[in-house]
């Protein structure tokens, strides 16, 4: 009988060993649009995250040898499902940090929830100025709209276009872009002659395009997500609006899902997806996925994971409060793949490098 008990005890210990090894991993979370209108961009964010995890674990992991794991949840491009995903990451997976989302209208509610729950939130793709007010524990590795709008205004006026028509989605992101661009453009001597805030999810945008055409602008300044951008670009081409220059704010986002013939010759700005210290990251991306960057956003997912790992190591634990304090210390001249990352007093990226681009058989720097 005693021998049987010894065998049963040994079997029980063997049975729990994999669970112990699994529990030793340090997990963080991410909420990304892997389906829906922004799936192409969300998948590129996932690629950056995946490459960072691989590099961290090859170099010994975190906290003295524990593997880092990122639990990725699909938002479906919808705020309710994104919030459900964030709640699952907090209550079930009990992660200290969550990255994401992509759209500002989704990033804001999940950021509010995470801060309320005492977790760390890292914005890797949204730019609405409202993100600045999420509270302690919320960080951004991407510049907000006040920074991008000022750059766009200078670029547009410098190209000789003084009358702009603005076309953006009627959401937190689009409203912020429209307001910030109007302010910045008027400061440099330009005039916004028409602003269209379109409803997302429509099958056609012809009415909005015909309305904005009547303003007779020198340039159409627009921003649109993935598949909706593809519809807008196709219909603008069919209506002949491409005879007037088009300027995309985040040009890779605006054209990633479009037929190339509809967007040839478009101008725009984009995030500087690679900085002085990002050469190895770009090479790893091309080696792993056998193609150039799909968008300008993957590097921000990569940098967020690398920063998170550095903060966990500096904190010496996966405690959210300790990680928040560590991120504030690390975020002063951090050498990321996307360039220098320095957080301002509100934990937002203080300076964001941008690229001036034109689309001619692929995105090219001007």
TIVEXGU-768426 format. One line per field, with one value per residue: z negated, x negated, y negated of N, C-alpha, C in turn; chain; residue in one letter; residue number from 1. Coordinates in steps of 0.1 Angstrom, whole numbers. Each point is the difference from the previous one (the first is absolute). Last residue first. Layout:
<tifis>
n_up	c(Z/...)
n_east	c(X/...)
n_north	c(Y/...)
ca_up	c(Z/...)
ca_east	c(X/...)
ca_north	c(Y/...)
c_up	c(Z/...)
c_east	c(X/...)
c_north	c(Y/...)
kette	c(A/...)
rest	c(A/...)
nr	c(NUM/...)
</tifis>
This chain:
<tifis>
n_up	c(506/-3/9/9/39/44/-6/-38/-41/-49/-49/-55/-57/-59/-51/-57/-45/-21/-44/-48/-26/-3/40/27/38/38/52/42/22/-21/-49/-46/-42/-28/-37/-22/-36/-43/-5/-2/-41/-30/9/-14/-44/-10/13/-9/6/-12/-6/24/41/34/23/34/43/29/23/38/41/22/26/43/37/20/30/45/36/32/48/41/20/5/27/12/-15/-49/-33/11/-1/-43/-22/12/-19/-43/-5/5/-30/-25/17/13/22/13/3/13/33/41/52/56/51/43/13/-13/23/19/-29/-33/-52/-49/-25/-6/-37/-35/8/-5/-37/6/52/48/57/48/46/33/-14/-3/28/-5/-9/-33/-44/-19/-17/-42/-39/-16/-24/-45/-32/-16/-31/-29/1/9/30/33/50/32/21/0/4/-15/11/-8/-38/2/22/-24/-30/18/12/-24/-15/-25/-55/-45/-30/6/7/5/26/16/29/11/-25/3/-11/-20/-43/-38/10/0/-42/-19/19/-9/-40/-1/23/-20/-35/10/15/-32/-26/32/49/44/42/38/19/34/13/22/10/24/14/-25/-46/-28/-18/-35/-44/-25/-19/-42/-38/-15/-26/-47/-27/-8/-27/-5/-18/-34/-51/-51/-53/-47/-25/28/40/35/44/40/30/43/42/27/5/-1/-40/-58/-51/-57/-52/-47/-33/7/23/40/38/24/31/42/33/24/35/42/37/29/26/31/-2/-48/-40/-35/-56/-52/-40/-2/-5/21/-4/-6/31/47/15/8/41/38/5/20/47/23/5/33/50/35/-10/-36/-19/-29/-23/-36/-11/-30/-20/-35/-38/-23/-26/6/49/50/29/47/33/-7/16/46/16/-7/30/42/2/1/41/28/-7/20/43/6/-2/39/31/-12/-5/8/-20/-32/-29/-35/-54/-54/-41/-49/-36/-35/-18/-20/-26/-2/26/-19/-31/16/14/-35/-23/3/-22/-45/-11/1/-38/-37/1/-11/-46/-23/3/-29/-43/-5)
n_east	c(-101/15/32/35/25/11/10/19/-22/-16/-28/-6/-11/-8/8/-1/15/30/27/13/4/-35/-31/-33/-32/-31/-26/-2/18/-14/-17/-23/7/4/29/34/-7/20/47/15/-1/36/37/-1/11/45/22/-23/-31/-56/-42/-9/-22/11/40/-1/-17/30/31/-14/-1/41/15/-20/18/39/-5/-16/30/24/2/12/-9/-54/-31/-11/-6/-1/-38/-37/6/1/-41/-26/11/-17/-44/-9/10/-19/4/51/53/46/25/48/28/26/11/22/12/-1/24/38/32/-20/-13/35/10/-9/-34/1/6/-32/-43/-9/6/19/2/15/9/13/27/20/27/48/35/32/-15/-34/14/16/-31/-19/26/2/-36/-4/22/-22/-39/4/-8/-7/-16/1/-3/-7/7/53/54/47/30/-9/16/41/0/-15/30/32/-15/-14/17/10/-5/-20/-15/6/-20/-14/-23/-11/-22/-28/-48/-49/-54/-42/-22/29/40/-2/2/43/27/-11/16/45/11/-15/25/39/-5/-7/36/40/21/-35/-23/-19/-7/-21/-28/-35/-43/-47/-47/-35/-8/37/10/-27/6/36/-5/-21/25/30/-16/-4/38/23/-28/-41/-21/-8/27/28/24/3/19/33/28/-5/-22/23/27/-13/-7/-19/-15/-24/-20/6/5/12/5/29/37/49/16/-23/13/39/-4/-18/28/28/-22/-13/29/6/-39/-25/-28/-9/-27/-29/-9/-17/-3/29/33/36/47/18/-18/5/45/20/-10/25/42/2/-1/40/30/-12/-17/-28/-19/-31/-37/-46/-48/-43/-54/-48/-54/-35/-40/-43/-15/28/13/-20/-36/-14/30/44/11/10/43/36/6/21/47/24/6/34/45/17/16/44/34/10/29/46/39/48/17/-25/-36/-13/-16/-21/-33/-34/-36/-31/-41/-14/1/36/-3/-22/23/29/-18/-7/33/5/-32/6/30/-15/-24/26/19/-28/-6/34/-1/-28/17/27)
n_north	c(-613/55/44/46/27/-4/-44/-38/-32/-29/-17/9/-3/2/-19/-14/3/41/12/-5/-43/-32/13/36/25/30/6/30/39/41/-13/-22/-38/-42/-7/31/33/-8/6/45/23/-4/27/45/11/5/41/49/39/1/-20/-44/-5/31/-8/-33/11/21/-27/-23/23/5/-36/-8/23/-15/-35/9/10/-31/-19/36/41/15/31/51/46/13/4/-28/-47/-21/-8/-38/-42/-9/-15/-47/-40/-40/-45/-2/10/-7/-49/-20/-28/-33/-20/2/23/24/45/29/31/40/37/23/6/6/-25/-50/-32/7/-16/-47/-37/-41/-20/-28/-13/-32/-7/22/37/6/24/39/45/2/-2/40/32/-9/9/45/17/-12/26/39/-13/-44/-56/-57/-49/-48/-26/-46/-42/-12/-4/12/36/47/24/24/41/37/21/30/44/42/55/38/-8/-7/-44/-55/-51/-54/-45/-54/-47/-37/-15/-25/-24/-18/14/7/24/47/24/7/33/45/20/14/41/41/18/23/45/35/16/7/0/-2/-26/-40/-56/-42/-48/-41/-18/23/7/25/-9/2/43/16/-17/17/43/4/-9/34/37/-6/-1/42/39/40/46/32/-5/11/3/2/-42/-30/-17/-39/-6/15/-26/-19/34/39/59/44/24/-5/21/8/25/7/-4/-10/-38/-8/24/-14/-35/10/19/-30/-26/19/3/-37/-12/37/37/23/15/34/13/22/26/49/40/31/-2/-44/-34/7/-2/-42/-21/13/-19/-42/-2/7/-38/-34/13/23/44/17/38/18/23/7/9/13/14/28/7/-8/-41/-40/-2/19/21/-6/17/-17/-44/-5/13/-29/-36/8/2/-41/-22/17/-13/-39/3/15/-32/-24/19/1/-33/0/46/35/3/-41/-4/0/25/14/30/35/37/51/40/32/40/36/26/33/42/34/30/48/27/9/34/44/17/15/43/37/10/24/47/24/10/38)
ca_up	c(8/-7/2/-8/-13/0/14/4/12/9/11/14/11/14/9/14/1/7/14/4/1/-14/-6/-4/-12/-7/-14/-3/7/15/6/14/3/9/2/11/12/0/-1/13/8/-5/3/15/2/-6/9/-7/9/-2/-7/-11/-9/-5/-9/-13/-7/-6/-11/-12/-5/-7/-12/-10/-4/-8/-13/-9/-6/-14/-8/-4/6/-9/-7/7/14/7/-6/-1/14/6/-6/7/14/-1/-3/12/4/-7/1/-4/-4/-5/4/-11/-7/-10/-14/-9/-13/0/5/-10/-5/11/3/13/12/6/-1/13/9/-5/1/14/-2/-13/-11/-10/-13/-9/-10/8/-1/-10/6/2/10/13/3/5/13/11/3/7/14/8/3/10/8/-4/0/-7/-5/-11/-9/-4/6/-7/9/-6/3/13/-2/-8/9/9/-7/-4/12/-5/10/12/11/3/3/-8/6/-10/0/-9/-3/7/2/-3/8/11/10/-6/0/14/5/-8/3/13/-1/-9/6/12/-5/-6/11/8/-8/-13/-11/-6/-11/0/-10/-5/-2/-3/-10/-1/8/14/6/4/10/12/6/4/12/11/3/7/14/6/1/12/1/-2/12/7/15/7/14/4/-3/-14/-5/-13/-10/-7/-12/-11/-5/-2/0/14/10/13/9/14/9/9/-6/-6/-11/-10/-6/-8/-12/-9/-6/-10/-12/-10/-7/-6/-12/2/11/12/10/11/13/11/-6/5/-10/2/2/-10/-14/-3/0/-12/-11/0/-5/-14/-5/0/-10/-14/-6/4/11/-3/12/2/9/4/3/9/2/14/3/8/-3/-14/-9/-6/-15/-8/5/-5/-14/-3/5/-9/-13/1/1/-13/-8/5/-6/-14/0/2/-13/-9/6/-2/-2/10/2/9/9/10/14/7/11/10/2/11/-3/10/-1/-9/7/11/-7/-4/11/5/-2/7/14/2/-2/12/11/-3/3/14/6/-2/9/13/-1/0)
ca_east	c(-2/-3/-14/-3/-5/-4/-3/3/8/0/8/-5/9/-5/3/-4/-2/-13/2/-4/12/5/2/14/-1/13/-1/-7/6/-1/9/-3/0/-11/-8/4/-6/-15/-3/2/-11/-11/3/-3/-14/-5/3/10/10/13/-3/8/-4/-13/2/6/-10/-10/7/1/-14/-4/8/-5/-14/2/5/-11/-5/4/-10/5/13/11/-3/5/-3/13/11/-4/-1/13/7/-5/5/15/1/-4/10/-3/-14/-9/-13/1/-13/-9/2/-10/5/-10/5/-3/-13/-7/8/3/-11/-5/6/10/-4/-1/10/13/0/3/-3/-6/5/-11/5/-9/-6/-6/-15/-5/-10/6/11/-6/-6/11/6/-9/-1/13/0/-9/8/10/0/-5/10/-6/9/-8/8/-4/-13/-12/-11/-8/6/-5/-12/2/6/-10/-10/7/1/-3/-4/-4/9/7/-7/4/9/-2/10/-3/11/12/8/14/9/5/-10/-12/3/0/-13/-8/6/-5/-14/-1/6/-8/-13/3/3/-12/-10/-3/6/11/-4/9/-4/12/1/14/5/15/6/2/-13/-2/10/-3/-12/3/8/-9/-9/7/1/-14/-5/5/14/4/2/-13/1/-11/2/0/-12/-4/4/7/-8/-9/7/-5/9/-6/11/5/-10/6/-9/4/-7/-9/-14/-3/9/-5/-12/3/7/-10/-8/7/4/-11/-1/13/1/9/-4/4/11/-3/7/-1/-2/-13/-6/-15/-3/7/-2/-14/-5/5/-8/-13/2/1/-13/-7/5/-3/12/2/10/11/5/15/6/13/10/11/11/4/14/2/-10/0/1/13/1/-10/-13/-2/-1/-13/-11/0/-6/-15/-6/1/-10/-14/-3/-4/-14/-10/-1/-8/-13/-7/-14/-5/7/11/-5/10/-3/13/2/11/7/9/6/-1/-12/2/9/-9/-9/8/2/-12/0/11/-3/-10/6/8/-9/-6/10/2/-12/1/10/-6/-10/8)
ca_north	c(-11/-13/-5/-12/2/14/3/14/0/11/-5/1/3/-2/11/-4/-15/-1/1/14/8/1/-13/-3/-8/-1/-4/-12/-12/2/9/2/15/3/-13/-8/4/-2/-14/-6/3/-8/-14/-1/0/-13/-11/-9/-3/7/12/1/-11/3/11/-5/-7/10/7/-9/-1/12/1/-8/6/12/-5/-4/12/1/-7/-14/-2/-3/-13/-12/1/-1/8/15/4/0/11/12/1/4/14/8/10/12/3/-11/6/14/5/2/12/2/2/-5/-7/-14/-4/-8/-11/-10/-10/4/-5/9/14/6/-4/4/15/4/14/0/9/0/6/8/-9/-10/2/-9/-9/-13/1/2/-13/-9/5/-2/-15/-4/6/-8/-12/3/12/13/11/11/11/6/8/13/3/-2/-3/-10/-13/-4/-6/-12/-10/-4/-9/-12/-9/-13/-10/7/-1/12/13/12/10/11/11/11/10/-5/12/-1/8/-7/-2/-6/-14/-5/-1/-10/-14/-5/-3/-12/-12/-3/-6/-13/-10/-2/-8/7/-7/7/9/12/11/7/14/3/-9/2/-10/6/0/-14/-4/7/-6/-13/1/4/-11/-11/3/1/-13/-8/-3/-14/-6/0/1/-5/1/14/6/2/13/-1/-7/10/5/-7/-11/-14/-10/-3/2/-3/-6/0/-8/7/0/13/1/-9/5/12/-5/-7/10/7/-8/-1/12/3/-8/-11/-7/7/-1/-9/3/-10/-13/-7/-8/1/14/9/-4/-1/14/5/-6/6/13/-1/-4/13/10/-4/-5/-14/0/-9/-7/2/-9/6/-10/4/-10/-3/4/12/10/4/-11/-3/3/-7/5/14/0/-5/10/11/-4/-1/13/6/-6/4/14/-2/-5/11/7/-8/0/12/-3/-9/-13/2/11/3/-4/0/-9/1/-13/-3/-13/-10/-8/-11/-10/-6/-8/-12/-9/-7/-15/-6/-1/-10/-13/-3/-3/-14/-10/-1/-7/-14/-5/-1/-11/-12)
c_up	c(-4/10/-8/2/-7/-13/1/15/5/13/11/9/13/10/14/9/14/4/7/15/5/0/-14/-6/-4/-14/-6/-15/-3/8/15/6/15/3/9/1/12/13/0/0/14/9/-4/4/15/2/-5/9/-6/11/-3/-9/-13/-10/-7/-10/-13/-8/-6/-12/-12/-6/-8/-13/-11/-6/-9/-14/-11/-8/-15/-8/-3/7/-10/-8/8/16/10/-4/1/14/6/-6/7/14/0/-2/12/5/-6/1/-3/-4/-6/6/-11/-6/-9/-14/-8/-13/0/5/-9/-5/10/4/12/14/7/-1/13/11/-4/2/14/-4/-13/-12/-9/-13/-9/-10/9/-1/-10/5/2/11/14/3/5/13/12/3/7/15/9/4/11/12/-3/-1/-9/-7/-11/-9/-3/9/-7/8/-6/3/13/-2/-8/9/9/-7/-4/11/-7/11/12/12/4/4/-11/4/-11/0/-9/-2/5/3/-5/10/13/11/-6/0/14/6/-7/3/14/0/-7/6/12/-5/-5/10/8/-7/-13/-12/-6/-10/0/-8/-4/-1/-4/-12/0/9/14/8/5/11/14/7/5/13/11/3/8/15/6/1/11/2/-2/14/6/15/7/15/3/-2/-15/-7/-14/-11/-7/-13/-12/-5/-3/1/14/11/14/8/14/8/9/-5/-8/-13/-11/-7/-9/-13/-9/-6/-10/-12/-11/-8/-8/-13/2/12/-2/10/10/12/10/-6/4/-10/1/1/-10/-14/-4/-2/-14/-11/0/-7/-16/-5/-1/-10/-15/-6/6/11/-4/12/2/8/4/2/10/0/14/3/7/-2/-15/-9/-6/-15/-9/4/-6/-15/-5/3/-10/-13/1/0/-14/-8/4/-7/-14/1/1/-13/-9/6/-2/-2/9/2/10/10/9/14/6/11/11/0/12/-5/11/-2/-9/7/10/-7/-4/12/5/-2/7/14/2/-1/13/12/-2/4/15/5/-2/10/14/0)
c_east	c(-13/-2/-1/-15/-3/-6/-6/-2/2/8/0/9/-7/10/-7/2/-3/-1/-14/3/-2/13/6/0/15/-2/14/0/-6/5/-3/8/-2/-1/-11/-6/3/-7/-15/-3/1/-12/-12/2/-4/-15/-6/3/12/9/12/-3/8/-5/-13/2/6/-11/-10/6/0/-14/-3/7/-5/-12/5/5/-10/-6/1/-11/6/13/12/-4/6/-2/12/11/-4/0/14/7/-5/5/15/1/-4/9/-4/-14/-10/-14/-2/-14/-10/2/-12/4/-12/5/-1/-14/-7/9/4/-11/-7/6/9/-3/-1/11/14/0/3/-1/-8/6/-12/7/-8/-6/-7/-16/-6/-9/7/11/-6/-5/10/5/-9/-1/13/0/-8/9/10/1/-6/12/-7/9/-9/10/-4/-13/-13/-12/-8/4/-7/-13/2/5/-11/-10/7/1/-2/-4/-5/10/10/-7/3/10/-4/11/-5/12/13/7/14/9/5/-11/-13/3/-1/-14/-8/5/-6/-15/-2/6/-8/-12/3/3/-12/-11/-1/6/12/-5/11/-4/15/2/14/5/15/8/1/-13/-3/10/-3/-12/2/7/-10/-9/7/2/-14/-6/3/14/5/2/-14/3/-12/3/1/-13/-4/4/6/-8/-8/7/-6/9/-6/9/5/-10/7/-10/5/-7/-10/-15/-3/9/-6/-13/3/6/-11/-8/8/4/-10/1/14/2/8/-6/8/12/-4/8/0/-1/-13/-8/-15/-4/5/-3/-15/-5/5/-9/-14/2/0/-15/-9/6/-3/13/2/11/12/4/15/7/13/10/10/11/3/14/3/-9/-2/-1/13/2/-11/-13/-3/-3/-13/-11/0/-6/-15/-7/-1/-11/-14/-3/-4/-14/-10/-2/-10/-14/-8/-15/-8/7/11/-4/11/-2/14/0/10/5/8/6/-2/-12/1/8/-9/-9/8/2/-12/0/12/-4/-10/7/7/-10/-5/10/1/-12/2/9/-6/-9)
c_north	c(-8/-11/-13/-4/-13/4/14/1/14/-3/10/-8/1/4/-3/12/-4/-15/-2/3/14/8/2/-14/-3/-7/0/-2/-13/-11/3/11/2/15/4/-14/-9/4/-3/-15/-6/2/-9/-15/-1/-1/-14/-12/-8/-4/8/12/0/-10/4/11/-5/-7/10/7/-9/-1/13/1/-9/6/11/-5/-3/12/3/-6/-14/-2/-2/-12/-12/-1/1/9/15/7/2/13/13/1/5/15/8/12/13/5/-12/6/14/5/0/14/0/3/-3/-7/-15/-5/-10/-11/-10/-11/6/-5/9/15/8/-3/6/15/7/14/-1/9/1/5/9/-11/-10/1/-10/-11/-13/1/1/-14/-10/4/-3/-15/-4/5/-10/-12/1/10/13/10/9/10/6/6/14/2/-3/-4/-12/-14/-6/-7/-13/-11/-5/-10/-13/-10/-13/-9/8/-1/11/12/11/11/10/10/11/9/-5/14/-2/7/-6/-2/-8/-15/-6/-1/-10/-13/-5/-4/-13/-13/-4/-7/-14/-11/-4/-8/8/-8/7/10/11/12/4/15/2/-8/1/-10/5/-1/-14/-4/7/-7/-14/0/3/-12/-11/3/-1/-14/-11/-2/-14/-6/0/1/-7/1/15/7/2/14/0/-6/11/4/-7/-11/-14/-12/-4/1/-1/-7/1/-11/7/1/13/2/-9/5/12/-5/-6/12/8/-7/0/13/3/-7/-13/-7/-12/-1/-11/5/-11/-13/-7/-8/2/14/10/-3/1/15/5/-5/7/14/-1/-3/13/10/-3/-6/-14/0/-9/-9/3/-10/7/-12/5/-11/-5/5/14/12/6/-12/-3/2/-5/7/14/0/-5/10/11/-5/0/14/5/-7/4/13/-4/-5/12/7/-7/0/13/-2/-9/-14/4/10/3/-6/1/-10/2/-15/-4/-13/-10/-9/-12/-11/-8/-10/-13/-9/-7/-15/-7/-2/-11/-14/-4/-4/-14/-11/-2/-8/-15/-6/-3/-13)
kette	c(A/A/A/A/A/A/A/A/A/A/A/A/A/A/A/A/A/A/A/A/A/A/A/A/A/A/A/A/A/A/A/A/A/A/A/A/A/A/A/A/A/A/A/A/A/A/A/A/A/A/A/A/A/A/A/A/A/A/A/A/A/A/A/A/A/A/A/A/A/A/A/A/A/A/A/A/A/A/A/A/A/A/A/A/A/A/A/A/A/A/A/A/A/A/A/A/A/A/A/A/A/A/A/A/A/A/A/A/A/A/A/A/A/A/A/A/A/A/A/A/A/A/A/A/A/A/A/A/A/A/A/A/A/A/A/A/A/A/A/A/A/A/A/A/A/A/A/A/A/A/A/A/A/A/A/A/A/A/A/A/A/A/A/A/A/A/A/A/A/A/A/A/A/A/A/A/A/A/A/A/A/A/A/A/A/A/A/A/A/A/A/A/A/A/A/A/A/A/A/A/A/A/A/A/A/A/A/A/A/A/A/A/A/A/A/A/A/A/A/A/A/A/A/A/A/A/A/A/A/A/A/A/A/A/A/A/A/A/A/A/A/A/A/A/A/A/A/A/A/A/A/A/A/A/A/A/A/A/A/A/A/A/A/A/A/A/A/A/A/A/A/A/A/A/A/A/A/A/A/A/A/A/A/A/A/A/A/A/A/A/A/A/A/A/A/A/A/A/A/A/A/A/A/A/A/A/A/A/A/A/A/A/A/A/A/A/A/A/A/A/A/A/A/A/A/A/A/A/A/A/A/A/A/A/A/A/A/A/A/A/A/A/A/A/A/A/A/A/A/A/A/A/A/A/A/A/A/A/A/A/A/A/A/A/A/A)
rest	c(X/X/X/X/X/X/X/X/X/X/X/X/X/X/X/X/X/X/X/X/X/X/X/X/X/X/X/X/X/X/X/X/X/X/X/X/X/X/X/X/X/X/X/X/X/X/X/X/X/X/X/X/X/X/X/X/X/X/X/X/X/X/X/X/X/X/X/X/X/X/X/X/X/X/X/X/X/X/X/X/X/X/X/X/X/X/X/X/X/X/X/X/X/X/X/X/X/X/X/X/X/X/X/X/X/X/X/X/X/X/X/X/X/X/X/X/X/X/X/X/X/X/X/X/X/X/X/X/X/X/X/X/X/X/X/X/X/X/X/X/X/X/X/X/X/X/X/X/X/X/X/X/X/X/X/X/X/X/X/X/X/X/X/X/X/X/X/X/X/X/X/X/X/X/X/X/X/X/X/X/X/X/X/X/X/X/X/X/X/X/X/X/X/X/X/X/X/X/X/X/X/X/X/X/X/X/X/X/X/X/X/X/X/X/X/X/X/X/X/X/X/X/X/X/X/X/X/X/X/X/X/X/X/X/X/X/X/X/X/X/X/X/X/X/X/X/X/X/X/X/X/X/X/X/X/X/X/X/X/X/X/X/X/X/X/X/X/X/X/X/X/X/X/X/X/X/X/X/X/X/X/X/X/X/X/X/X/X/X/X/X/X/X/X/X/X/X/X/X/X/X/X/X/X/X/X/X/X/X/X/X/X/X/X/X/X/X/X/X/X/X/X/X/X/X/X/X/X/X/X/X/X/X/X/X/X/X/X/X/X/X/X/X/X/X/X/X/X/X/X/X/X/X/X/X/X/X/X/X/X/X/X/X/X/X/X)
nr	c(366/365/364/363/362/361/360/359/358/357/356/355/354/353/352/351/350/349/348/347/346/345/344/343/342/341/340/339/338/337/336/335/334/333/332/331/330/329/328/327/326/325/324/323/322/321/320/319/318/317/316/315/314/313/312/311/310/309/308/307/306/305/304/303/302/301/300/299/298/297/296/295/294/293/292/291/290/289/288/287/286/285/284/283/282/281/280/279/278/277/276/275/274/273/272/271/270/269/268/267/266/265/264/263/262/261/260/259/258/257/256/255/254/253/252/251/250/249/248/247/246/245/244/243/242/241/240/239/238/237/236/235/234/233/232/231/230/229/228/227/226/225/224/223/222/221/220/219/218/217/216/215/214/213/212/211/210/209/208/207/206/205/204/203/202/201/200/199/198/197/196/195/194/193/192/191/190/189/188/187/186/185/184/183/182/181/180/179/178/177/176/175/174/173/172/171/170/169/168/167/166/165/164/163/162/161/160/159/158/157/156/155/154/153/152/151/150/149/148/147/146/145/144/143/142/141/140/139/138/137/136/135/134/133/132/131/130/129/128/127/126/125/124/123/122/121/120/119/118/117/116/115/114/113/112/111/110/109/108/107/106/105/104/103/102/101/100/99/98/97/96/95/94/93/92/91/90/89/88/87/86/85/84/83/82/81/80/79/78/77/76/75/74/73/72/71/70/69/68/67/66/65/64/63/62/61/60/59/58/57/56/55/54/53/52/51/50/49/48/47/46/45/44/43/42/41/40/39/38/37/36/35/34/33/32/31/30/29/28/27/26/25/24/23/22/21/20/19/18/17/16/15/14/13/12/11/10/9/8/7/6/5/4/3/2/1)
</tifis>
